[in-house]
Amino acid sequence: MTPADTRGGTGGYSSGPRQLYPAVCFPARETEVPFLPRTDKPVYCRDCFQAMRGQQQPRYSDY
């Protein structure tokens, strides 16, 4: 018996609707995110997050 069998699930994520929370993307754009936003950290919408991530240098570039 696998651990997924003992939990009664398939081991994947729930196929039910995802809870979304309203947020303001860091460049001041309204969006919804799948987590409860904190006030001490910036929130990025999917597009801004991917754009920001593409601009960062990989952490292993110092090798």
N, C-alpha and C positions, 0 to 999 in steps of 0.2 A: 504494500500500500504506500503511495507517495504522500508527501506532506499536503499536497493539494487535495488529495482524496479525503484526508482527515479533517480538513477545513470545510469540506462540502462545496468547494469551488473549483474552478479550473486553473487557478494560479495566476490568471490575468487580471486586468483591471475591470471594474464594474462596467457593464454596458448601459447603465442607467444614465439619466441626464446629469451633467456636471454642474455643480454649484458655481455660479459666476458672481463676482463682486464688482460694483462700480469703482472706478479709479480714474485718476487723471494722469495720463502719460507724462513723463518728465518734460517734454517740450510743450506741455499744456494742451493736450488733446484728450478728450473723454474716451474711455475705453472700458472693457470689462476684463477681469483677470480671474483665473481659477483658484485664487488664494486670497486670504484676507490681507489687504495691504496694510503696511505699517507706516506710521507718519515719519519715522526717522530714516527711511531709505527711499530712494527714487523708484518709481514704477515705470516700466516701459511697455508699450503695446508690442505686439508680435513684430510688426514692421520695424519699429525703432530698435528693438532688442537685436534683431538680426543685423541691422545696419551697424549698430554699435559693436556687435561681436565681430563683424567682418573687418573692422578697423583696428582691432587689438592685435598686437604681436603675440605669437604663441609663447607660452611661459618657458618652453624649453629652448628658446632661441639663443640663450647664453652659452649653450654647449658647443 
